[in-house]
Amino acid sequence: MKVSNLQELLIDELKDLYNAEQQLVKALPKMAKSANSDELRTAFEEHLEQTKGHVERLDRAFESLDVATRGKKCMGMEGLIGEGKELLEAEMPEAVLDAGIIGAAQKVEHYEIAAYGTARRHAELLNLDDVVRLLEQTLDEEKQTDERLTEIAESINVEAEEPDESGDRKVRGATGNGKRQRIGAHR
């Protein structure tokens, strides 16, 4: 990759974000399906719709720059999604899984917040007001999603630490049949 100036760097950053968002469009339904908490599942489903909007905004940014969207794979997002996939395949109590999913999702949000913040600042320096507005809107949504995940985590993390009424923990994981198992609450 050859980058000669700030605008070329911005375009490279936008292509990276575009691919990252496309990867998330594919990953979010799996996260939603794996969530045990209805509130967490709903948050992922709503963020999926937002993420589709992020892709559309990036399309508009590329149009305003008269640049094609192709040509970049976001290795950072690929790694974060890979870590999340490993988590989803692990066997653990349901609330612990939800706590882990939230942590994985917040890693993604923080990555996006950093990337959108950087791209927005570069667009500001280049006086690309339309691009700045598009990036700012998405950046605000990413921050709101991170805050919502933090709020959801407050109750789920407590639940993850406590066994259910019978002293058991519901466990879901790599059982091969997708059915839930119950095990004793020994540590």
TIRO-2110 file (N, C-alpha, C; in Angstrom, 1 decimal):
// TIRO-2110
0.8, -1.2, 0.0, N, 1, A
0.0, 0.0, 0.0, CA, 1, A
0.9, 1.2, 0.0, C, 1, A
0.6, 2.1, -1.0, N, 2, A
1.3, 3.4, -1.0, CA, 2, A
0.4, 4.5, -0.7, C, 2, A
0.7, 5.3, 0.3, N, 3, A
-0.1, 6.4, 0.7, CA, 3, A
0.8, 7.6, 0.7, C, 3, A
0.4, 8.6, -0.1, N, 4, A
1.2, 9.8, -0.3, CA, 4, A
0.8, 11.0, 0.5, C, 4, A
-0.5, 11.0, 0.9, N, 5, A
-1.0, 12.2, 1.6, CA, 5, A
-2.2, 11.8, 2.6, C, 5, A
-2.7, 12.8, 3.3, N, 6, A
-3.7, 12.6, 4.3, CA, 6, A
-5.0, 12.1, 3.7, C, 6, A
-5.3, 12.6, 2.5, N, 7, A
-6.6, 12.1, 1.9, CA, 7, A
-6.5, 10.7, 1.5, C, 7, A
-5.3, 10.2, 1.0, N, 8, A
-5.2, 8.8, 0.6, CA, 8, A
-5.2, 8.0, 1.9, C, 8, A
-4.7, 8.5, 3.0, N, 9, A
-4.8, 7.8, 4.3, CA, 9, A
-6.2, 7.7, 4.7, C, 9, A
-7.0, 8.7, 4.6, N, 10, A
-8.4, 8.7, 5.0, CA, 10, A
-9.2, 7.7, 4.1, C, 10, A
-8.9, 7.7, 2.8, N, 11, A
-9.6, 6.7, 2.0, CA, 11, A
-9.2, 5.3, 2.4, C, 11, A
-8.0, 5.0, 2.7, N, 12, A
-7.6, 3.7, 3.2, CA, 12, A
-8.3, 3.4, 4.5, C, 12, A
-8.4, 4.3, 5.4, N, 13, A
-9.2, 4.1, 6.7, CA, 13, A
-10.6, 3.8, 6.4, C, 13, A
-11.2, 4.6, 5.5, N, 14, A
-12.6, 4.3, 5.2, CA, 14, A
-12.9, 3.0, 4.6, C, 14, A
-12.0, 2.5, 3.7, N, 15, A
-12.1, 1.2, 3.2, CA, 15, A
-12.0, 0.1, 4.3, C, 15, A
-11.1, 0.4, 5.2, N, 16, A
-10.9, -0.6, 6.3, CA, 16, A
-12.2, -0.6, 7.1, C, 16, A
-12.8, 0.6, 7.4, N, 17, A
-14.1, 0.6, 8.2, CA, 17, A
-15.2, 0.0, 7.4, C, 17, A
-15.2, 0.2, 6.1, N, 18, A
-16.3, -0.4, 5.3, CA, 18, A
-16.3, -1.9, 5.4, C, 18, A
-15.1, -2.5, 5.3, N, 19, A
-15.0, -4.0, 5.4, CA, 19, A
-15.3, -4.4, 6.8, C, 19, A
-14.9, -3.7, 7.8, N, 20, A
-15.2, -4.0, 9.2, CA, 20, A
-16.7, -4.0, 9.4, C, 20, A
-17.4, -3.1, 8.9, N, 21, A
-18.8, -3.0, 9.1, CA, 21, A
-19.5, -4.2, 8.3, C, 21, A
-19.0, -4.5, 7.2, N, 22, A
-19.6, -5.7, 6.4, CA, 22, A
-19.3, -7.0, 7.2, C, 22, A
-18.2, -7.1, 7.8, N, 23, A
-17.9, -8.3, 8.7, CA, 23, A
-18.9, -8.3, 9.8, C, 23, A
-19.2, -7.2, 10.4, N, 24, A
-20.1, -7.1, 11.5, CA, 24, A
-21.5, -7.5, 11.1, C, 24, A
-21.9, -7.1, 9.9, N, 25, A
-23.3, -7.4, 9.5, CA, 25, A
-23.5, -8.9, 9.4, C, 25, A
-22.4, -9.6, 9.2, N, 26, A
-22.5, -11.1, 9.2, CA, 26, A
-22.4, -11.7, 10.6, C, 26, A
-21.6, -11.0, 11.5, N, 27, A
-21.4, -11.6, 12.8, CA, 27, A
-22.5, -11.3, 13.8, C, 27, A
-23.1, -10.1, 13.7, N, 28, A
-24.1, -9.7, 14.7, CA, 28, A
-25.3, -10.7, 14.8, C, 28, A
-25.8, -11.2, 13.7, N, 29, A
-26.9, -12.2, 13.9, CA, 29, A
-26.5, -13.4, 14.7, C, 29, A
-25.2, -13.9, 14.6, N, 30, A
-24.8, -15.0, 15.4, CA, 30, A
-24.7, -14.6, 16.8, C, 30, A
-24.2, -13.4, 17.1, N, 31, A
-24.1, -12.9, 18.5, CA, 31, A
-25.5, -12.8, 19.1, C, 31, A
-26.5, -12.3, 18.3, N, 32, A
-27.8, -12.2, 18.8, CA, 32, A
-28.4, -13.6, 19.1, C, 32, A
-28.2, -14.5, 18.2, N, 33, A
-28.7, -15.8, 18.4, CA, 33, A
-28.1, -16.5, 19.6, C, 33, A
-26.9, -16.2, 19.9, N, 34, A
-26.2, -16.9, 21.0, CA, 34, A
-26.5, -16.2, 22.4, C, 34, A
-27.0, -15.0, 22.4, N, 35, A
-27.3, -14.3, 23.6, CA, 35, A
-28.5, -15.0, 24.4, C, 35, A
-28.3, -15.1, 25.6, N, 36, A
-29.4, -15.7, 26.5, CA, 36, A
-30.3, -14.7, 27.0, C, 36, A
-29.8, -13.5, 27.3, N, 37, A
-30.6, -12.4, 27.8, CA, 37, A
-31.4, -11.8, 26.6, C, 37, A
-32.7, -11.6, 26.9, N, 38, A
-33.5, -11.0, 25.9, CA, 38, A
-33.1, -9.5, 25.6, C, 38, A
-32.7, -8.8, 26.6, N, 39, A
-32.2, -7.4, 26.5, CA, 39, A
-31.0, -7.4, 25.6, C, 39, A
-30.1, -8.3, 25.8, N, 40, A
-28.8, -8.4, 25.1, CA, 40, A
-29.1, -8.7, 23.6, C, 40, A
-30.0, -9.7, 23.4, N, 41, A
-30.4, -10.1, 22.1, CA, 41, A
-31.0, -9.0, 21.3, C, 41, A
-31.9, -8.2, 21.9, N, 42, A
-32.5, -7.1, 21.3, CA, 42, A
-31.5, -6.0, 21.0, C, 42, A
-30.5, -5.8, 21.9, N, 43, A
-29.5, -4.8, 21.6, CA, 43, A
-28.7, -5.2, 20.4, C, 43, A
-28.3, -6.5, 20.2, N, 44, A
-27.6, -6.9, 19.0, CA, 44, A
-28.4, -6.7, 17.8, C, 44, A
-29.7, -7.1, 17.9, N, 45, A
-30.6, -7.0, 16.7, CA, 45, A
-30.7, -5.5, 16.3, C, 45, A
-30.8, -4.6, 17.2, N, 46, A
-31.0, -3.2, 16.9, CA, 46, A
-29.6, -2.7, 16.4, C, 46, A
-28.5, -3.1, 16.9, N, 47, A
-27.2, -2.7, 16.4, CA, 47, A
-27.0, -3.2, 15.0, C, 47, A
-27.5, -4.4, 14.7, N, 48, A
-27.4, -4.9, 13.3, CA, 48, A
-28.0, -3.9, 12.3, C, 48, A
-29.2, -3.4, 12.7, N, 49, A
-29.8, -2.4, 11.8, CA, 49, A
-29.0, -1.1, 11.7, C, 49, A
-28.5, -0.7, 12.8, N, 50, A
-27.6, 0.5, 12.8, CA, 50, A
-26.4, 0.2, 11.9, C, 50, A
-25.8, -0.9, 12.1, N, 51, A
-24.6, -1.3, 11.3, CA, 51, A
-24.8, -1.2, 9.8, C, 51, A
-26.0, -1.7, 9.4, N, 52, A
-26.4, -1.6, 8.0, CA, 52, A
-26.4, -0.1, 7.6, C, 52, A
-26.9, 0.7, 8.5, N, 53, A
-26.9, 2.2, 8.2, CA, 53, A
-25.5, 2.7, 8.1, C, 53, A
-24.5, 2.2, 8.9, N, 54, A
-23.1, 2.6, 8.9, CA, 54, A
-22.5, 2.3, 7.5, C, 54, A
-22.9, 1.1, 7.0, N, 55, A
-22.4, 0.8, 5.6, CA, 55, A
-22.9, 1.8, 4.6, C, 55, A
-24.2, 2.1, 4.7, N, 56, A
-24.8, 3.1, 3.8, CA, 56, A
-24.1, 4.4, 3.9, C, 56, A
-23.8, 4.9, 5.1, N, 57, A
-23.2, 6.2, 5.3, CA, 57, A
-21.8, 6.1, 4.7, C, 57, A
-21.1, 5.0, 4.8, N, 58, A
-19.7, 4.9, 4.2, CA, 58, A
-19.9, 4.9, 2.7, C, 58, A
-20.9, 4.3, 2.2, N, 59, A
-21.1, 4.3, 0.7, CA, 59, A
-21.3, 5.8, 0.3, C, 59, A
-22.0, 6.6, 1.1, N, 60, A
-22.2, 8.0, 0.7, CA, 60, A
-20.9, 8.8, 0.8, C, 60, A
-20.1, 8.4, 1.8, N, 61, A
-18.8, 9.1, 2.0, CA, 61, A
-17.9, 8.8, 0.7, C, 61, A
-17.9, 7.5, 0.3, N, 62, A
-17.1, 7.2, -0.9, CA, 62, A
-17.6, 7.9, -2.1, C, 62, A
-19.0, 8.0, -2.2, N, 63, A
-19.5, 8.8, -3.4, CA, 63, A
-19.1, 10.2, -3.4, C, 63, A
-19.1, 10.8, -2.2, N, 64, A
-18.7, 12.2, -2.1, CA, 64, A
-17.2, 12.4, -2.4, C, 64, A
-16.4, 11.4, -2.2, N, 65, A
-15.0, 11.4, -2.5, CA, 65, A
-14.7, 10.9, -3.9, C, 65, A
-15.7, 10.3, -4.6, N, 66, A
-15.6, 9.7, -5.9, CA, 66, A
-14.6, 8.6, -5.9, C, 66, A
-14.7, 7.7, -4.9, N, 67, A
-13.8, 6.6, -4.7, CA, 67, A
-14.6, 5.3, -4.6, C, 67, A
-14.0, 4.2, -5.2, N, 68, A
-14.7, 2.9, -5.0, CA, 68, A
-14.5, 2.3, -3.6, C, 68, A
-15.4, 1.5, -3.2, N, 69, A
-15.4, 1.0, -1.8, CA, 69, A
-14.5, -0.3, -1.6, C, 69, A
-14.1, -0.9, -2.7, N, 70, A
-13.4, -2.2, -2.6, CA, 70, A
-11.9, -2.0, -2.3, C, 70, A
-11.3, -3.1, -1.9, N, 71, A
-9.8, -3.2, -1.9, CA, 71, A
-9.2, -3.3, -0.6, C, 71, A
-9.9, -3.5, 0.5, N, 72, A
-9.3, -3.5, 1.8, CA, 72, A
-10.0, -4.6, 2.7, C, 72, A
-9.2, -5.3, 3.4, N, 73, A
-9.8, -6.3, 4.4, CA, 73, A
-9.3, -5.8, 5.8, C, 73, A
-10.3, -5.6, 6.7, N, 74, A
-10.0, -5.2, 8.0, CA, 74, A
-9.5, -6.4, 8.9, C, 74, A
-8.2, -6.5, 9.0, N, 75, A
-7.7, -7.6, 9.8, CA, 75, A
-8.0, -7.4, 11.3, C, 75, A
-8.1, -6.2, 11.8, N, 76, A
-8.4, -6.0, 13.2, CA, 76, A
-9.8, -6.5, 13.5, C, 76, A
-10.8, -6.2, 12.7, N, 77, A
-12.1, -6.7, 12.9, CA, 77, A
-12.2, -8.2, 12.8, C, 77, A
-11.4, -8.7, 11.8, N, 78, A
-11.4, -10.2, 11.6, CA, 78, A
-10.9, -10.9, 12.9, C, 78, A
-9.9, -10.3, 13.5, N, 79, A
-9.3, -10.9, 14.7, CA, 79, A
-10.3, -10.8, 15.9, C, 79, A
-11.0, -9.6, 16.0, N, 80, A
-12.0, -9.5, 17.1, CA, 80, A
-13.1, -10.4, 16.9, C, 80, A
-13.6, -10.6, 15.7, N, 81, A
-14.7, -11.5, 15.4, CA, 81, A
-14.3, -12.9, 15.7, C, 81, A
-13.0, -13.3, 15.3, N, 82, A
-12.5, -14.6, 15.6, CA, 82, A
-12.5, -14.9, 17.1, C, 82, A
-12.1, -13.9, 17.9, N, 83, A
-12.1, -14.1, 19.3, CA, 83, A
-13.5, -14.3, 19.8, C, 83, A
-14.4, -13.6, 19.3, N, 84, A
-15.8, -13.7, 19.7, CA, 84, A
-16.4, -15.1, 19.3, C, 84, A
-16.0, -15.6, 18.2, N, 85, A
-16.4, -16.9, 17.7, CA, 85, A
-15.9, -18.0, 18.6, C, 85, A
-14.6, -17.9, 19.1, N, 86, A
-14.1, -18.9, 20.0, CA, 86, A
-14.9, -18.9, 21.3, C, 86, A
-15.3, -17.7, 21.8, N, 87, A
-16.1, -17.6, 23.0, CA, 87, A
-17.4, -18.3, 22.8, C, 87, A
-18.1, -18.1, 21.7, N, 88, A
-19.4, -18.7, 21.4, CA, 88, A
-19.3, -20.2, 21.4, C, 88, A
-18.2, -20.7, 21.0, N, 89, A
-18.0, -22.2, 20.9, CA, 89, A
-17.6, -22.8, 22.3, C, 89, A
-17.3, -22.0, 23.3, N, 90, A
-16.9, -22.5, 24.6, CA, 90, A
-18.1, -23.0, 25.4, C, 90, A
-17.9, -23.9, 26.3, N, 91, A
-18.9, -24.3, 27.2, CA, 91, A
-18.8, -23.6, 28.5, C, 91, A
-19.9, -22.9, 28.9, N, 92, A
-19.9, -22.1, 30.1, CA, 92, A
-21.4, -21.8, 30.5, C, 92, A
-21.6, -21.4, 31.7, N, 93, A
-22.9, -21.0, 32.2, CA, 93, A
-23.5, -19.9, 31.3, C, 93, A
-24.8, -19.9, 31.1, N, 94, A
-25.4, -18.9, 30.2, CA, 94, A
-25.1, -17.5, 30.5, C, 94, A
-25.2, -17.1, 31.8, N, 95, A
-24.9, -15.7, 32.2, CA, 95, A
-23.5, -15.4, 32.0, C, 95, A
-22.6, -16.4, 32.2, N, 96, A
-21.2, -16.1, 31.9, CA, 96, A
-20.9, -15.9, 30.4, C, 96, A
-21.6, -16.7, 29.6, N, 97, A
-21.5, -16.5, 28.2, CA, 97, A
-22.0, -15.2, 27.8, C, 97, A
-23.1, -14.7, 28.3, N, 98, A
-23.6, -13.4, 28.0, CA, 98, A
-22.6, -12.3, 28.4, C, 98, A
-22.0, -12.5, 29.6, N, 99, A
-21.0, -11.5, 30.1, CA, 99, A
-19.8, -11.5, 29.1, C, 99, A
-19.4, -12.7, 28.6, N, 100, A
-18.3, -12.8, 27.7, CA, 100, A
-18.6, -12.1, 26.3, C, 100, A
-19.9, -12.4, 25.9, N, 101, A
-20.3, -11.8, 24.6, CA, 101, A
-20.3, -10.3, 24.7, C, 101, A
-20.7, -9.7, 25.8, N, 102, A
-20.7, -8.3, 26.0, CA, 102, A
-19.3, -7.8, 25.9, C, 102, A
-18.4, -8.5, 26.6, N, 103, A
-17.0, -8.1, 26.6, CA, 103, A
-16.4, -8.1, 25.1, C, 103, A
-16.7, -9.1, 24.4, N, 104, A
-16.3, -9.2, 23.0, CA, 104, A
-16.9, -8.1, 22.2, C, 104, A
-18.2, -7.8, 22.4, N, 105, A
-18.8, -6.7, 21.6, CA, 105, A
-18.3, -5.4, 22.0, C, 105, A
-17.9, -5.2, 23.2, N, 106, A
-17.3, -3.9, 23.6, CA, 106, A
-15.9, -3.7, 23.0, C, 106, A
-15.2, -4.8, 22.9, N, 107, A
-13.9, -4.7, 22.2, CA, 107, A
-14.1, -4.2, 20.8, C, 107, A
-15.1, -4.7, 20.1, N, 108, A
-15.5, -4.3, 18.7, CA, 108, A
-15.9, -2.8, 18.7, C, 108, A
-16.7, -2.4, 19.7, N, 109, A
-17.2, -1.0, 19.7, CA, 109, A
-16.0, -0.1, 20.0, C, 109, A
-15.1, -0.4, 20.9, N, 110, A
-13.9, 0.4, 21.1, CA, 110, A
-13.0, 0.5, 19.9, C, 110, A
-12.9, -0.5, 19.2, N, 111, A
-12.1, -0.5, 17.9, CA, 111, A
-12.8, 0.5, 17.0, C, 111, A
-14.1, 0.3, 16.8, N, 112, A
-14.8, 1.2, 15.9, CA, 112, A
-14.7, 2.7, 16.3, C, 112, A
-14.9, 2.9, 17.6, N, 113, A
-14.8, 4.3, 18.1, CA, 113, A
-13.5, 4.9, 17.8, C, 113, A
-12.4, 4.2, 18.0, N, 114, A
-11.1, 4.7, 17.7, CA, 114, A
-10.9, 4.9, 16.2, C, 114, A
-11.4, 4.0, 15.4, N, 115, A
-11.2, 4.1, 13.9, CA, 115, A
-12.1, 5.2, 13.3, C, 115, A
-13.3, 5.3, 13.8, N, 116, A
-14.2, 6.4, 13.3, CA, 116, A
-13.7, 7.8, 13.8, C, 116, A
-13.2, 7.8, 15.0, N, 117, A
-12.7, 9.1, 15.6, CA, 117, A
-11.5, 9.6, 14.8, C, 117, A
-10.6, 8.6, 14.4, N, 118, A
-9.4, 9.0, 13.6, CA, 118, A
-9.8, 9.5, 12.2, C, 118, A
-10.7, 8.7, 11.6, N, 119, A
-11.1, 9.1, 10.2, CA, 119, A
-11.9, 10.4, 10.2, C, 119, A
-12.7, 10.6, 11.2, N, 120, A
-13.4, 11.9, 11.3, CA, 120, A
-12.4, 13.1, 11.5, C, 120, A
-11.4, 12.9, 12.3, N, 121, A
-10.4, 14.0, 12.5, CA, 121, A
-9.7, 14.2, 11.2, C, 121, A
-9.3, 13.2, 10.5, N, 122, A
-8.6, 13.4, 9.2, CA, 122, A
-9.5, 14.1, 8.2, C, 122, A
-10.8, 13.8, 8.2, N, 123, A
-11.8, 14.4, 7.3, CA, 123, A
-11.9, 15.9, 7.7, C, 123, A
-11.9, 16.2, 9.0, N, 124, A
-12.0, 17.6, 9.4, CA, 124, A
-10.8, 18.4, 8.9, C, 124, A
-9.6, 17.8, 9.1, N, 125, A
-8.4, 18.5, 8.6, CA, 125, A
-8.4, 18.7, 7.1, C, 125, A
-9.1, 17.9, 6.4, N, 126, A
-9.2, 18.0, 4.9, CA, 126, A
-10.4, 18.9, 4.5, C, 126, A
-11.1, 19.4, 5.5, N, 127, A
-12.3, 20.2, 5.2, CA, 127, A
-13.3, 19.5, 4.4, C, 127, A
-13.5, 18.2, 4.6, N, 128, A
-14.5, 17.4, 4.0, CA, 128, A
-15.8, 17.3, 4.8, C, 128, A
-16.5, 18.4, 4.9, N, 129, A
-17.6, 18.5, 5.8, CA, 129, A
-18.7, 17.5, 5.7, C, 129, A
-19.0, 17.0, 4.5, N, 130, A
-20.0, 16.0, 4.3, CA, 130, A
-19.5, 14.7, 4.9, C, 130, A
-18.3, 14.3, 4.7, N, 131, A
-17.7, 13.1, 5.2, CA, 131, A
-17.6, 13.2, 6.8, C, 131, A
-17.3, 14.4, 7.3, N, 132, A
-17.2, 14.6, 8.7, CA, 132, A
-18.6, 14.3, 9.3, C, 132, A
-19.6, 14.9, 8.8, N, 133, A
-21.0, 14.7, 9.3, CA, 133, A
-21.4, 13.2, 9.3, C, 133, A
-21.1, 12.5, 8.2, N, 134, A
-21.4, 11.1, 8.2, CA, 134, A
-20.6, 10.3, 9.2, C, 134, A
-19.4, 10.5, 9.4, N, 135, A
-18.6, 9.8, 10.3, CA, 135, A
-19.0, 10.1, 11.8, C, 135, A
-19.3, 11.4, 12.0, N, 136, A
-19.7, 11.8, 13.3, CA, 136, A
-21.0, 11.1, 13.8, C, 136, A
-21.9, 11.0, 12.8, N, 137, A
-23.2, 10.3, 13.2, CA, 137, A
-22.9, 8.9, 13.6, C, 137, A
-22.1, 8.2, 12.8, N, 138, A
-21.8, 6.8, 13.1, CA, 138, A
-21.0, 6.7, 14.4, C, 138, A
-20.1, 7.6, 14.6, N, 139, A
-19.3, 7.6, 15.8, CA, 139, A
-20.2, 7.8, 17.1, C, 139, A
-21.1, 8.7, 17.0, N, 140, A
-22.1, 8.9, 18.1, CA, 140, A
-22.9, 7.6, 18.4, C, 140, A
-23.3, 6.9, 17.3, N, 141, A
-24.1, 5.6, 17.5, CA, 141, A
-23.2, 4.5, 18.1, C, 141, A
-21.9, 4.5, 17.7, N, 142, A
-21.0, 3.5, 18.3, CA, 142, A
-20.8, 3.7, 19.8, C, 142, A
-20.7, 5.0, 20.2, N, 143, A
-20.5, 5.3, 21.6, CA, 143, A
-21.8, 5.0, 22.4, C, 143, A
-23.0, 5.3, 21.8, N, 144, A
-24.2, 4.9, 22.4, CA, 144, A
-24.4, 3.4, 22.6, C, 144, A
-24.0, 2.6, 21.6, N, 145, A
-24.0, 1.2, 21.7, CA, 145, A
-23.1, 0.7, 22.8, C, 145, A
-21.9, 1.3, 22.9, N, 146, A
-21.0, 0.9, 24.0, CA, 146, A
-21.6, 1.2, 25.4, C, 146, A
-22.2, 2.3, 25.5, N, 147, A
-22.9, 2.7, 26.8, CA, 147, A
-24.0, 1.7, 27.1, C, 147, A
-24.8, 1.4, 26.1, N, 148, A
-25.9, 0.4, 26.3, CA, 148, A
-25.3, -0.9, 26.8, C, 148, A
-24.3, -1.4, 26.1, N, 149, A
-23.7, -2.7, 26.5, CA, 149, A
-23.2, -2.6, 28.0, C, 149, A
-22.6, -1.5, 28.4, N, 150, A
-22.2, -1.3, 29.7, CA, 150, A
-23.3, -1.4, 30.7, C, 150, A
-24.5, -0.8, 30.4, N, 151, A
-25.7, -0.9, 31.2, CA, 151, A
-26.2, -2.3, 31.3, C, 151, A
-26.2, -3.0, 30.2, N, 152, A
-26.7, -4.4, 30.2, CA, 152, A
-25.8, -5.3, 31.1, C, 152, A
-24.5, -5.0, 30.9, N, 153, A
-23.5, -5.8, 31.7, CA, 153, A
-23.6, -5.7, 33.2, C, 153, A
-24.1, -4.5, 33.6, N, 154, A
-24.2, -4.3, 35.1, CA, 154, A
-25.1, -5.4, 35.7, C, 154, A
-26.1, -5.8, 35.1, N, 155, A
-27.0, -6.9, 35.7, CA, 155, A
-26.5, -8.3, 35.3, C, 155, A
-26.0, -8.4, 34.1, N, 156, A
-25.6, -9.7, 33.6, CA, 156, A
-24.3, -10.2, 34.4, C, 156, A
-23.4, -9.3, 34.6, N, 157, A
-22.2, -9.7, 35.3, CA, 157, A
-22.5, -10.2, 36.7, C, 157, A
-23.5, -9.5, 37.4, N, 158, A
-23.9, -10.0, 38.7, CA, 158, A
-24.5, -11.4, 38.6, C, 158, A
-25.4, -11.5, 37.6, N, 159, A
-26.0, -12.8, 37.4, CA, 159, A
-25.0, -13.9, 37.1, C, 159, A
-24.0, -13.6, 36.4, N, 160, A
-22.9, -14.5, 36.0, CA, 160, A
-22.2, -15.1, 37.2, C, 160, A
-22.2, -14.3, 38.3, N, 161, A
-21.4, -14.7, 39.5, CA, 161, A
-22.3, -15.6, 40.4, C, 161, A
-23.6, -15.6, 40.2, N, 162, A
-24.5, -16.2, 41.1, CA, 162, A
-25.1, -17.5, 40.5, C, 162, A
-25.1, -18.6, 41.3, N, 163, A
-25.8, -19.8, 40.8, CA, 163, A
-27.4, -19.5, 40.8, C, 163, A
-28.1, -20.3, 40.0, N, 164, A
-29.6, -20.2, 40.0, CA, 164, A
-30.2, -20.7, 41.3, C, 164, A
-31.5, -20.7, 41.4, N, 165, A
-32.2, -21.0, 42.7, CA, 165, A
-31.8, -22.4, 43.2, C, 165, A
-31.6, -23.4, 42.3, N, 166, A
-31.3, -24.7, 42.7, CA, 166, A
-29.9, -25.0, 43.0, C, 166, A
-29.0, -23.9, 42.9, N, 167, A
-27.6, -24.1, 43.2, CA, 167, A
-26.8, -24.5, 42.0, C, 167, A
-27.6, -24.7, 40.9, N, 168, A
-26.9, -25.1, 39.6, CA, 168, A
-26.7, -23.9, 38.7, C, 168, A
-25.9, -24.0, 37.7, N, 169, A
-25.8, -23.0, 36.7, CA, 169, A
-26.2, -23.6, 35.4, C, 169, A
-27.0, -22.9, 34.6, N, 170, A
-27.4, -23.4, 33.3, CA, 170, A
-26.1, -23.2, 32.4, C, 170, A
-25.8, -24.3, 31.7, N, 171, A
-24.6, -24.2, 30.9, CA, 171, A
-25.0, -24.5, 29.4, C, 171, A
-24.4, -23.7, 28.6, N, 172, A
-24.6, -23.9, 27.2, CA, 172, A
-23.3, -23.8, 26.5, C, 172, A
-23.0, -24.6, 25.6, N, 173, A
-21.7, -24.5, 24.9, CA, 173, A
-21.6, -25.6, 23.9, C, 173, A
-20.4, -26.0, 23.7, N, 174, A
-20.0, -26.9, 22.6, CA, 174, A
-20.4, -28.3, 23.0, C, 174, A
-21.7, -28.6, 23.1, N, 175, A
-22.2, -29.9, 23.4, CA, 175, A
-22.5, -30.7, 22.2, C, 175, A
-22.5, -30.1, 21.1, N, 176, A
-22.7, -30.8, 19.8, CA, 176, A
-24.1, -30.8, 19.4, C, 176, A
-25.1, -30.7, 20.3, N, 177, A
-26.5, -30.8, 19.9, CA, 177, A
-27.2, -29.5, 20.1, C, 177, A
-26.5, -28.5, 20.6, N, 178, A
-27.2, -27.2, 20.8, CA, 178, A
-28.1, -27.2, 22.0, C, 178, A
-28.3, -28.3, 22.7, N, 179, A
-29.2, -28.3, 23.9, CA, 179, A
-28.5, -27.8, 25.1, C, 179, A
-29.3, -27.3, 26.0, N, 180, A
-28.7, -26.7, 27.3, CA, 180, A
-28.5, -27.9, 28.3, C, 180, A
-27.5, -27.8, 29.0, N, 181, A
-27.2, -28.8, 30.1, CA, 181, A
-27.2, -28.0, 31.4, C, 181, A
-27.5, -28.8, 32.5, N, 182, A
-27.4, -28.2, 33.8, CA, 182, A
-26.2, -28.9, 34.5, C, 182, A
-25.4, -28.2, 35.3, N, 183, A
-24.4, -28.8, 36.1, CA, 183, A
-24.4, -28.2, 37.4, C, 183, A
-23.8, -28.8, 38.4, N, 184, A
-23.7, -28.3, 39.7, CA, 184, A
-22.9, -27.0, 39.8, C, 184, A
-23.0, -26.3, 40.8, N, 185, A
-22.3, -25.0, 40.9, CA, 185, A
-21.0, -25.1, 41.7, C, 185, A
-20.3, -26.2, 41.4, N, 186, A
-19.0, -26.3, 42.0, CA, 186, A
-18.0, -25.6, 41.2, C, 186, A
-17.0, -25.1, 41.9, N, 187, A
-16.0, -24.3, 41.2, CA, 187, A
-14.6, -24.9, 41.2, C, 187, A
END
